[in-house]
Amino acid sequence: MAVLILTTAFVALFLSEGLVLKAEVPSYIAAVYEHHVILNPDPRVQLEREAALVHMNKNLDVFEEQAASAAKQGAQIIVFPEDGILGFNFTRTSIVGYLETVPDPKVVTWNPCTEPDRFPNTEVLQRLSCMALKNHLFLVANMPDRQDCDNLTDPHCPPDGRYQFNTDVVFSDNGTLIARYHKQNLYFEAAFDTPPECEHITFTTPFAGKFGVFTCFDILFYEPVLTLVKDMGVRQLVFPTAWMNQLPLLAAVQFQRSFSYATGITLLAANTQAKELGMTGSGIYTPWHAVYHHDKEGKSGKLLVSKVPVLDPSMMEDGGDISKLKLVPFSGHSKHRSRSDKLHADPSWFIGDSQFDVHGQQKHMSERGLAGDMQCSERVLSEPPTFNSIMMYDNFTFVPLQGVEGNLKVCDGSLCCHLWFQRSGPEEELYALGAFQGLHVVHGTYYLEVCALVRCTGTEFGSCGGGIEHAQTVVDFRLQGTFSTPHIYPGVLGSEMTLDRPDESGWESKSEFYMTRKGMATGLVTAVLYGRVYEKDDE
């Protein structure tokens, strides 16, 4: 993992193993809490308000302890997870006792802790507000919101006369409610409504400037998050989530890391922990650094606290080394490890006209003393078989890695994925390069272009695409694809859910995006270029 060391004055900012940025970098201390949620054992049975409050207060008691612990460690902002106060799997009627009406902070200025009687049935808002005030920190939490509506004047109003929203609330360090966000992209949440209009919500802190707010499944869609990042210039995001892990491409910490890296933003991600649903994975991410937690045993919560550089452009001076912190979303990252200079100069990594440089590879092999063995040379450069296997419910076209090094290419439609690799480790660990271009339609509908190098779960081709956390094989690689979208999320995942980071990534041409990695400390589980073609989601 990269190391990030910051102080409030002149600092050494270690963006990588080989690059040290010396500058006066403003910073703040952030906290996220992964909560082992106390569940309602029968969420489909409606509870009266008092019984619902008894349940929610059990989780809020834990929140209060963690907010105090974070404050003692200097945290200025804390993020709690989606569904952390009440759990999940409610129906539209069974959740009614849990609902509170959250006033719009754009219209009403209200401190629930100091003005508890201003609005009725707001006990949860009051407790959260008092946590923020007592501990002098900004606080982000997730809760259900009820907004009454009129069927006669509002064509979107549900038949029962009320909206029920999955809602993030934000309190300032004096307890004032300063932001309210209604989740746009619901994930099979029968208790909640999609808001009539997509909301783009931000809040401002004195220590770090502006933050954007979004929730869980939102991360896979353009709205609202990419409008926040690309159009509104937000570079710091809070992210309550209740994410069910799915390897090999969409484990929580895996995609949180890829999202921060690709968009060039800070992501404060708090996940709910529920072992029976495969929920875990939280972190504090910058484009260069990650502090994260993944606990598949799911026995207890976890508080993460880390010092983070301020990335709000309005609080960053122009010029000098500070400008290196200002990243353009989806532009890639130049080489940052000392060894990548050698990598960048090695012609065997490069591809021309969408074809691998076979002559460069042969020269590379000759320098390694392999070209004299024609049988070996032909084996490395021969066309391996292609096959199809299901990965993440999609029909990927794969090609297996054979031998200890080689060039591979596999295509699906107009997407072609290219790989140069060298590997060392157990021969019985099967790896394959996969390509998928098309509409994903299971557990959500969204259009993908994916190039993925994965460790298969067994030795048969049909095992490629399954989820596995362990690998002993170290793979040096350059992975490249011909994408029709600029929205590429690079990711490198090592054994035992170890997050890694590409040495380098970027655009080789207008349609070819690549990443490289050499010298991983662990075996490789997944290397992926995860492309989202947002404009084709409705096809």
C-alpha positions as CSV (number, residue, x, y, z in Angstrom):
1,M,0.0,0.0,0.0
2,A,1.2,3.5,-0.8
3,V,2.1,5.7,2.2
4,L,0.7,9.1,2.8
5,I,2.3,11.3,5.5
6,L,0.9,14.7,6.1
7,T,1.3,17.5,8.7
8,T,-0.4,20.9,9.0
9,A,2.8,22.8,7.9
10,F,5.5,21.9,5.4
11,V,5.1,18.2,4.7
12,A,6.5,15.3,2.7
13,L,3.6,13.8,0.8
14,F,4.6,10.3,-0.3
15,L,2.3,9.8,-3.3
16,S,4.2,6.6,-4.1
17,E,7.4,4.7,-3.5
18,G,9.4,6.8,-5.9
19,L,7.8,10.3,-5.8
20,V,8.0,12.7,-2.9
21,L,6.0,15.9,-3.1
22,K,7.3,18.7,-0.8
23,A,4.9,21.4,-0.3
24,E,2.6,23.2,2.1
25,V,-0.4,20.9,1.8
26,P,-3.5,21.7,3.8
27,S,-5.0,18.6,5.4
28,Y,-7.7,17.3,7.7
29,I,-8.5,14.2,9.7
30,A,-11.4,12.0,8.4
31,A,-13.1,9.0,10.0
32,V,-15.4,6.3,8.6
33,Y,-17.1,3.6,10.7
34,E,-18.0,0.2,9.3
35,H,-21.0,-0.8,11.5
36,H,-21.9,-4.3,12.5
37,V,-25.6,-3.5,12.3
38,I,-28.1,-4.7,14.9
39,L,-31.0,-6.0,12.8
40,N,-34.7,-6.2,13.2
41,P,-35.2,-10.0,13.2
42,D,-38.5,-9.6,11.2
43,P,-38.3,-6.4,9.1
44,R,-41.5,-7.3,7.2
45,V,-43.7,-6.9,10.3
46,Q,-44.6,-3.3,11.0
47,L,-43.5,-1.9,14.4
48,E,-45.1,1.0,16.3
49,R,-43.0,4.1,16.6
50,E,-41.8,3.4,20.1
51,A,-40.6,-0.1,19.3
52,A,-38.9,1.2,16.2
53,L,-37.1,3.8,18.3
54,V,-35.9,1.1,20.8
55,H,-34.4,-0.8,17.8
56,M,-32.7,2.3,16.2
57,N,-31.3,3.5,19.6
58,K,-29.3,0.3,19.9
59,N,-27.5,1.2,16.7
60,L,-27.3,4.9,17.6
61,D,-25.7,3.9,20.9
62,V,-22.8,2.4,18.9
63,F,-22.6,5.4,16.7
64,E,-22.3,7.7,19.7
65,E,-19.4,5.6,21.1
66,Q,-17.6,5.7,17.7
67,A,-18.2,9.4,17.2
68,A,-16.6,10.1,20.6
69,S,-13.7,7.7,19.7
70,A,-13.1,9.5,16.4
71,A,-13.1,12.9,18.0
72,K,-10.5,11.8,20.5
73,Q,-8.3,10.9,17.6
74,G,-8.7,14.4,16.1
75,A,-11.4,13.6,13.5
76,Q,-13.1,16.6,12.0
77,I,-15.6,14.6,9.9
78,I,-17.1,11.1,10.4
79,V,-19.2,9.0,7.9
80,F,-21.6,6.3,9.0
81,P,-23.0,3.6,6.6
82,E,-26.2,3.2,4.7
83,D,-28.9,1.3,6.6
84,G,-26.7,1.4,9.7
85,I,-29.4,2.7,11.9
86,L,-32.2,0.3,11.1
87,G,-31.0,-2.5,8.8
88,F,-32.7,-3.6,5.6
89,N,-35.4,-5.7,3.9
90,F,-38.3,-3.7,5.0
91,T,-41.5,-3.3,3.0
92,R,-43.2,0.0,2.2
93,T,-45.6,-0.4,5.1
94,S,-43.3,-2.2,7.7
95,I,-40.8,0.7,7.6
96,V,-43.4,3.4,8.5
97,G,-42.5,3.4,12.2
98,Y,-38.9,4.1,11.4
99,L,-39.6,7.2,9.2
100,E,-38.8,10.8,10.1
101,T,-39.5,13.9,8.1
102,V,-36.2,15.5,7.3
103,P,-36.6,19.2,6.6
104,D,-34.8,20.6,3.5
105,P,-31.7,22.5,4.8
106,K,-31.9,24.7,1.7
107,V,-35.2,26.1,3.1
108,V,-35.0,25.6,6.8
109,T,-32.1,26.3,9.2
110,W,-32.4,23.9,12.1
111,N,-30.3,22.5,14.9
112,P,-32.2,19.4,16.1
113,C,-30.1,19.2,19.3
114,T,-30.7,22.7,20.5
115,E,-34.3,23.0,19.0
116,P,-35.7,19.5,19.7
117,D,-39.4,20.6,19.8
118,R,-39.4,22.4,16.5
119,F,-40.4,19.4,14.5
120,P,-42.3,16.3,15.9
121,N,-41.1,12.7,15.7
122,T,-37.5,13.6,15.0
123,E,-35.7,11.6,17.7
124,V,-33.1,10.1,15.4
125,L,-32.2,13.5,13.9
126,Q,-31.9,14.9,17.4
127,R,-29.4,12.1,18.5
128,L,-27.3,12.6,15.4
129,S,-27.3,16.3,15.8
130,C,-26.2,16.1,19.4
131,M,-23.4,13.6,18.5
132,A,-22.0,16.2,16.0
133,L,-22.3,19.0,18.6
134,K,-20.9,17.1,21.5
135,N,-17.9,15.9,19.6
136,H,-17.3,19.0,17.5
137,L,-17.2,17.2,14.2
138,F,-19.2,17.1,10.9
139,L,-21.3,13.9,10.8
140,V,-22.8,12.0,7.9
141,A,-25.4,9.3,8.4
142,N,-28.1,7.5,6.5
143,M,-31.8,7.2,7.6
144,P,-35.3,6.8,6.1
145,D,-37.1,10.1,5.3
146,R,-40.8,10.7,4.9
147,Q,-42.1,13.6,2.8
148,D,-45.8,14.0,2.5
149,C,-47.2,14.9,-1.0
150,D,-50.6,15.6,-2.7
151,N,-51.8,13.3,-5.4
152,L,-53.9,16.1,-6.9
153,T,-51.0,18.5,-7.4
154,D,-48.0,16.1,-7.7
155,P,-48.1,13.6,-10.6
156,H,-45.3,11.6,-9.0
157,C,-46.8,11.3,-5.6
158,P,-47.3,7.7,-4.5
159,P,-50.8,6.4,-4.0
160,D,-50.4,6.5,-0.2
161,G,-49.7,10.2,-0.2
162,R,-46.1,10.2,0.9
163,Y,-42.6,9.8,-0.5
164,Q,-40.3,7.4,1.4
165,F,-36.6,8.1,0.6
166,N,-33.3,6.5,1.4
167,T,-31.7,9.6,2.8
168,D,-28.2,10.8,3.8
169,V,-28.1,13.6,6.3
170,V,-25.2,15.8,7.2
171,F,-24.6,17.9,10.4
172,S,-22.1,20.6,11.0
173,D,-19.8,20.5,14.0
174,N,-22.4,22.7,15.9
175,G,-25.2,20.2,15.2
176,T,-27.0,22.1,12.4
177,L,-28.5,20.0,9.7
178,I,-26.7,21.3,6.6
179,A,-27.4,18.7,3.8
180,R,-30.0,16.2,2.8
181,Y,-29.6,13.8,-0.1
182,H,-32.2,11.4,-1.4
183,K,-30.7,8.3,-3.0
184,Q,-31.2,8.2,-6.8
185,N,-30.3,4.7,-7.8
186,L,-32.1,2.2,-5.6
187,Y,-31.0,-1.4,-5.4
188,F,-34.2,-3.5,-4.9
189,E,-35.4,-1.3,-2.1
190,A,-39.1,-1.9,-1.9
191,A,-39.5,0.5,1.0
192,F,-38.2,3.5,-0.9
193,D,-39.1,5.8,-3.8
194,T,-36.8,7.2,-6.4
195,P,-36.8,11.0,-6.1
196,P,-38.8,12.8,-8.8
197,E,-35.7,14.7,-9.7
198,C,-32.0,13.8,-9.3
199,E,-30.4,15.7,-6.5
200,H,-26.8,17.0,-6.6
201,I,-26.0,17.8,-3.0
202,T,-22.9,19.4,-1.6
203,F,-21.9,20.8,1.8
204,T,-18.9,23.0,2.8
205,T,-16.6,22.6,5.7
206,P,-14.1,25.2,7.1
207,F,-11.2,22.7,7.1
208,A,-11.5,21.1,3.7
209,G,-14.0,23.0,1.6
210,K,-16.7,21.3,-0.5
211,F,-17.8,17.7,-0.3
212,G,-20.4,15.9,-2.4
213,V,-22.9,13.3,-1.2
214,F,-24.0,10.0,-2.8
215,T,-25.1,6.5,-1.7
216,C,-24.1,2.9,-2.5
217,F,-25.5,1.8,-5.9
218,D,-25.1,5.4,-7.2
219,I,-21.4,4.7,-7.7
220,L,-22.2,2.7,-10.8
221,F,-24.2,5.4,-12.6
222,Y,-23.6,8.8,-14.1
223,E,-26.1,10.6,-11.9
224,P,-25.6,12.1,-9.5
225,V,-21.9,11.4,-8.9
226,L,-20.3,12.2,-12.2
227,T,-22.2,15.4,-12.5
228,L,-20.8,16.3,-9.1
229,V,-17.2,15.3,-10.2
230,K,-17.0,16.3,-13.8
231,D,-19.5,19.2,-14.1
232,M,-19.4,20.7,-10.6
233,G,-15.7,20.1,-9.9
234,V,-16.3,18.4,-6.6
235,R,-13.1,16.5,-5.5
236,Q,-14.2,15.2,-2.1
237,L,-17.1,12.8,-1.6
238,V,-18.8,11.1,1.3
239,F,-20.3,7.6,0.6
240,P,-22.5,5.7,2.9
241,T,-23.1,2.2,1.5
242,A,-24.5,-1.2,2.2
243,W,-22.5,-3.1,-0.4
244,M,-22.6,-6.8,-1.0
245,N,-19.2,-8.0,-2.2
246,Q,-18.9,-9.8,-5.5
247,L,-15.6,-10.9,-6.7
248,P,-13.7,-10.9,-9.0
249,L,-14.7,-7.4,-10.2
250,L,-16.9,-5.6,-7.6
251,A,-15.8,-6.2,-4.1
252,A,-16.5,-3.1,-2.0
253,V,-12.9,-1.9,-1.3
254,Q,-11.8,-2.9,-4.8
255,F,-14.3,-0.6,-6.6
256,Q,-14.1,2.1,-4.0
257,R,-10.3,2.2,-4.7
258,S,-10.8,2.2,-8.4
259,F,-13.4,5.0,-8.3
260,S,-11.1,7.3,-6.3
261,Y,-8.1,6.5,-8.5
262,A,-10.0,7.0,-11.8
263,T,-11.8,10.2,-10.8
264,G,-9.0,11.8,-8.9
265,I,-11.0,12.4,-5.8
266,T,-11.0,11.7,-2.1
267,L,-13.7,9.1,-1.1
268,L,-14.8,8.6,2.5
269,A,-16.7,5.2,2.2
270,A,-18.5,3.7,5.2
271,N,-20.1,0.2,4.6
272,T,-22.5,-1.7,6.7
273,Q,-21.2,-5.0,8.0
274,A,-23.5,-8.0,7.7
275,K,-21.7,-11.4,7.2
276,E,-24.8,-13.2,6.1
277,L,-25.2,-10.8,3.2
278,G,-21.5,-10.6,2.3
279,M,-21.4,-6.9,3.4
280,T,-18.0,-5.5,4.4
281,G,-15.5,-3.1,3.0
282,S,-14.9,0.5,4.0
283,G,-12.1,3.0,3.5
284,I,-10.6,6.5,3.3
285,Y,-9.2,6.8,-0.2
286,T,-7.2,9.4,-2.1
287,P,-5.9,8.9,-5.7
288,W,-2.6,7.9,-4.1
289,H,-3.3,6.3,-0.8
290,A,-5.9,4.0,0.8
291,V,-6.7,3.1,4.4
292,Y,-9.3,0.4,4.3
293,H,-11.0,-2.5,6.1
294,H,-12.4,-5.8,4.8
295,D,-13.7,-8.3,7.4
296,K,-15.3,-11.4,5.9
297,E,-15.9,-12.8,9.4
298,G,-18.1,-9.8,10.2
299,K,-17.9,-10.1,14.0
300,S,-17.4,-6.4,15.0
301,G,-17.4,-2.9,13.6
302,K,-14.3,-1.0,12.6
303,L,-13.4,2.7,12.9
304,L,-10.9,4.1,10.4
305,V,-9.2,7.4,11.0
306,S,-6.7,9.0,8.7
307,K,-5.1,12.4,7.8
308,V,-6.1,13.4,4.3
309,P,-4.9,16.2,1.9
310,V,-7.5,18.9,1.0
311,L,-8.4,18.5,-2.7
312,D,-11.0,21.2,-3.0
313,P,-9.6,23.4,-5.8
314,S,-10.8,26.6,-4.1
315,M,-8.5,25.9,-1.2
316,M,-5.5,24.9,-3.2
317,E,-3.0,27.5,-4.4
318,D,-2.0,27.5,-8.0
319,G,1.5,26.6,-9.2
320,G,4.3,24.6,-7.7
321,D,4.1,21.1,-6.4
322,I,0.5,21.6,-5.2
323,S,-0.6,21.5,-8.8
324,K,0.3,17.8,-8.9
325,L,-2.7,17.2,-6.6
326,K,-5.1,18.7,-9.1
327,L,-6.1,15.7,-11.3
328,V,-8.3,15.5,-14.3
329,P,-11.0,12.8,-13.9
330,F,-10.5,9.7,-16.1
331,S,-7.2,11.0,-17.6
332,G,-5.0,8.3,-16.0
333,H,-1.9,8.7,-13.8
334,S,1.7,9.1,-15.0
335,K,4.3,6.7,-13.8
336,H,4.9,7.0,-10.1
337,R,7.2,4.2,-9.0
338,S,10.9,4.4,-9.4
339,R,11.0,1.1,-11.4
340,S,8.4,2.4,-13.8
341,D,11.0,4.4,-15.6
342,K,12.5,1.1,-16.8
343,L,9.1,-0.2,-17.6
344,H,8.2,2.9,-19.6
345,A,11.4,2.5,-21.7
346,D,10.8,-1.2,-22.4
347,P,9.4,-1.5,-26.0
348,S,7.8,-4.9,-25.1
349,W,5.1,-3.1,-23.1
350,F,3.9,-1.1,-26.1
351,I,1.3,-1.8,-28.7
352,G,0.9,-0.3,-32.1
353,D,-2.2,-0.2,-34.3
354,S,-4.1,-2.2,-31.8
355,Q,-1.7,-5.1,-32.3
356,F,1.0,-6.3,-29.9
357,D,4.6,-5.6,-30.9
358,V,5.6,-9.1,-31.7
359,H,9.1,-8.0,-32.9
360,G,9.7,-6.2,-29.7
361,Q,8.6,-9.3,-27.8
362,Q,10.9,-11.5,-29.8
363,K,13.8,-9.0,-29.1
364,H,12.9,-9.0,-25.4
365,M,12.9,-12.8,-25.4
366,S,16.3,-12.9,-27.2
367,E,17.8,-10.6,-24.5
368,R,16.5,-13.1,-21.9
369,G,18.2,-16.0,-23.7
370,L,15.0,-17.5,-25.0
371,A,15.0,-16.9,-28.7
372,G,17.4,-19.7,-29.5
373,D,14.7,-22.2,-28.5
374,M,12.3,-21.9,-31.4
375,Q,9.9,-24.4,-29.8
376,C,9.7,-22.2,-26.7
377,S,9.4,-19.1,-28.8
378,E,6.5,-20.6,-30.8
379,R,4.8,-21.7,-27.6
380,V,4.9,-18.2,-26.1
381,L,3.7,-16.5,-29.3
382,S,1.2,-19.1,-30.5
383,E,-2.5,-18.4,-30.5
384,P,-4.1,-19.9,-27.3
385,P,-7.7,-21.1,-27.4
386,T,-10.5,-18.8,-26.7
387,F,-13.5,-19.8,-24.6
388,N,-16.6,-18.4,-23.0
389,S,-17.4,-18.4,-19.3
390,I,-19.8,-16.5,-17.1
391,M,-18.3,-13.8,-14.8
392,M,-20.5,-11.5,-12.7
393,Y,-23.5,-12.8,-14.7
394,D,-22.0,-11.7,-18.0
395,N,-20.8,-13.9,-20.8
396,F,-17.1,-13.1,-21.1
397,T,-14.8,-14.2,-23.9
398,F,-11.6,-15.5,-22.4
399,V,-8.1,-16.6,-23.5
400,P,-5.9,-18.4,-21.0
401,L,-2.4,-17.4,-20.0
402,Q,0.1,-20.1,-21.0
403,G,3.7,-20.2,-20.1
404,V,5.6,-17.7,-18.0
405,E,5.3,-14.8,-20.4
406,G,3.6,-13.7,-23.5
407,N,1.3,-11.4,-25.5
408,L,-2.4,-12.1,-25.6
409,K,-5.4,-10.5,-27.3
410,V,-9.1,-11.2,-26.9
411,C,-12.1,-9.3,-28.3
412,D,-15.8,-9.0,-27.8
413,G,-17.5,-6.9,-30.4
414,S,-15.5,-3.7,-31.0
415,L,-13.7,-4.1,-27.6
416,C,-10.3,-5.7,-27.9
417,C,-8.2,-6.4,-24.8
418,H,-4.4,-6.8,-25.0
419,L,-2.1,-8.1,-22.4
420,W,1.7,-8.4,-22.1
421,F,2.6,-10.5,-19.0
422,Q,5.4,-12.2,-17.1
423,R,4.4,-14.5,-14.3
424,S,6.1,-16.5,-11.5
425,G,4.3,-18.9,-9.1
426,P,2.5,-22.2,-9.0
427,E,1.8,-23.5,-12.5
428,E,-1.5,-25.0,-11.3
429,E,-3.0,-21.5,-10.8
430,L,-4.9,-20.8,-14.0
431,Y,-5.2,-17.2,-15.2
432,A,-7.3,-15.8,-18.1
433,L,-7.7,-12.6,-20.0
434,G,-11.4,-11.7,-20.5
435,A,-13.4,-9.2,-22.5
436,F,-17.0,-8.2,-22.3
437,Q,-19.0,-5.5,-24.2
438,G,-22.7,-5.3,-23.6
439,L,-25.6,-4.6,-21.4
440,H,-25.4,-6.1,-17.9
441,V,-29.0,-7.0,-16.9
442,V,-28.8,-8.9,-13.6
443,H,-29.2,-7.0,-10.3
444,G,-29.2,-3.8,-12.3
445,T,-29.1,-2.7,-15.9
446,Y,-25.9,-0.9,-17.1
447,Y,-23.7,-1.1,-20.2
448,L,-20.1,-2.3,-19.7
449,E,-16.8,-2.6,-21.6
450,V,-14.5,-4.6,-19.4
451,C,-11.0,-6.0,-19.9
452,A,-10.1,-8.2,-17.0
453,L,-7.1,-10.5,-16.0
454,V,-8.4,-12.9,-13.4
455,R,-7.2,-15.8,-11.4
456,C,-9.6,-18.7,-12.0
457,T,-11.0,-20.6,-9.1
458,G,-9.8,-24.0,-10.4
459,T,-7.8,-25.5,-13.2
460,E,-10.7,-25.9,-15.7
461,F,-11.7,-23.1,-18.2
462,G,-15.2,-23.1,-16.7
463,S,-13.8,-21.9,-13.4
464,C,-12.7,-18.6,-14.8
465,G,-15.0,-15.8,-13.7
466,G,-15.7,-17.2,-10.2
467,G,-14.8,-15.4,-7.0
468,I,-11.6,-16.2,-5.2
469,E,-9.5,-14.2,-2.7
470,H,-6.3,-16.1,-2.7
471,A,-3.4,-16.2,-5.2
472,Q,0.3,-17.0,-5.1
473,T,1.2,-16.0,-8.6
474,V,2.9,-12.7,-9.1
475,V,2.1,-11.2,-12.5
476,D,3.9,-8.2,-14.1
477,F,1.6,-6.9,-16.8
478,R,0.5,-4.2,-19.2
479,L,-3.2,-4.3,-19.8
480,Q,-4.8,-2.3,-22.6
481,G,-8.2,-2.0,-24.3
482,T,-9.9,-0.3,-27.2
483,F,-12.8,1.5,-25.4
484,S,-15.6,3.6,-26.8
485,T,-16.0,5.4,-23.5
486,P,-13.8,7.7,-21.6
487,H,-15.0,6.4,-18.2
488,I,-12.5,3.7,-17.3
489,Y,-12.0,2.5,-13.7
490,P,-8.6,0.7,-13.4
491,G,-8.2,-1.7,-10.5
492,V,-5.5,-4.1,-9.2
493,L,-6.5,-6.5,-6.4
494,G,-3.9,-8.8,-4.7
495,S,-4.3,-11.9,-2.6
496,E,-6.3,-11.7,0.7
497,M,-8.1,-8.6,-0.5
498,T,-4.9,-6.5,-0.7
499,L,-5.5,-3.3,-2.6
500,D,-2.8,-2.3,-5.1
501,R,-2.4,0.5,-7.6
502,P,-1.2,0.7,-11.2
503,D,2.3,1.9,-11.8
504,E,1.0,3.9,-14.6
505,S,-2.3,4.4,-16.6
506,G,-3.6,6.6,-19.3
507,W,-4.7,7.0,-22.9
508,E,-2.4,5.6,-25.6
509,S,-4.7,7.1,-28.2
510,K,-8.3,8.4,-28.2
511,S,-9.7,4.9,-27.8
512,E,-6.9,2.9,-26.2
513,F,-6.6,3.0,-22.4
514,Y,-3.8,1.1,-20.6
515,M,-2.4,0.4,-17.2
516,T,0.8,-1.3,-16.0
517,R,2.1,-3.0,-12.9
518,K,5.3,-4.7,-11.9
519,G,6.6,-6.1,-8.7
520,M,3.5,-6.7,-6.6
521,A,4.1,-7.9,-3.1
522,T,1.3,-10.4,-3.3
523,G,-0.2,-12.8,-5.8
524,L,-2.6,-11.2,-8.3
525,V,-6.3,-11.9,-8.0
526,T,-7.7,-9.4,-10.5
527,A,-6.5,-6.6,-12.8
528,V,-9.3,-4.8,-14.5
529,L,-10.1,-1.9,-16.7
530,Y,-13.8,-1.5,-15.9
531,G,-15.5,0.7,-18.5
532,R,-18.9,2.2,-18.1
533,V,-20.8,3.4,-21.2
534,Y,-23.4,5.4,-19.4
535,E,-25.2,6.6,-22.5
536,K,-26.1,3.1,-23.5
537,D,-27.8,2.0,-20.3
538,D,-31.2,2.4,-21.8
539,E,-30.5,0.3,-24.9
